[in-house]
Amino acid sequence: MEDIRNGTCPLCKHNQIIEGWPRDATQTGSAPLAVAWDQGGKAPWLPLGQLSVYVCQRCGKAEWFAAGAANIKLGPEYGTRLIVGPPPPQGPMR
């Protein structure tokens, strides 16, 4: 599978990709979009899994990616949960 982050759109094969870091504009300023936030018992809150988006300049296909996914905390207090799928197939391909 092609990765849009390498500079080629997997849909239309165009080679001009926009990288962006969307922000949530609020009345008090703006904050980066993230998968979760952790206050750690004090302010300010820290973003966990800050989101970036890659957009094909030709067709508009967009893909989101989270930074540091292994460090995103899990649990209802963070608004996250882990979904574990079936294990990958093992053995020779048939």
N, C-alpha and C positions, 0 to 999 in steps of 0.2 A: 504494500500500500504506500502510495506517495504521501509525503509529509509536506503540507503547505508551508511550514516554517523554513523549508529549504529553498523557497523562492519560486515554486511552480505550482500552479493550481491543479489539484487532482481532478477537477471537473472539466475545465476547458483548456488546460495546458498552457495558459497565459503565464508569462514570466515576470509579472510585476505585481507584487503582493504588498499590501499596506499592513504594517504592524502597529497596533494601538493599545493603549492602556486606559480603558474606559474608567470614568470616575462618576461617582454618584454626587450630583450637585444637591446640596442641602441649603437650608437657610443660614447655617453657621459656617458654610464653606463647602469644600468638597473632599471626598474620601475615595480611595481606590476601591473598585469592586473586588470582593474576595469571597471565597467559599465559606469562610467562617471568621469570627473575630474572637480574640482572647483578651480579657481585661487583666488577667493574672493578678487580680486583687488590687490593682491600682490603675489610674488613668495614665496615659491614653490607651485605648484599645489597640491591639496589634492585629493587622490583617494576616490571616492564615490562608495560603493558597491564592495569592493575589492573581487576578485574572488578566490575561492579555488576549487580544483577538487578532486574527490574521484574515485579511479580506482581499480577495482577488479584485484587482482594479477593473477587469473586463466584465466578468459575469456576476460579481458580488457575493460569491460563495464565501461564507465566514466560518471559521473554526476557532473555538475557545480553548485555551490551555491554562492550567493552574500551576503556578510556581511552587516548588517545594511540596509536592503532593504528599510525600511521606511524613511531613510535619504537621499536616492538618489534624487537629484534635477531633475526636469522635464523641458523640453523645448529644442528647437532646438540648443540653445547655449551650451547645455550639450550633444547633440546627443541622447536625450531620448524622449520618448513620452509614455503616459499611455493609454493602451487599456483596456476598461471596457467591460466585457462580460455580458451575461444575468444574472439576479439575480438567486441565488440558488432556487431550488423548495421549496415550503413551504407546511405545512400540513402533514398529515399521508402518509406514503409510500403506494403505491397501486401496 
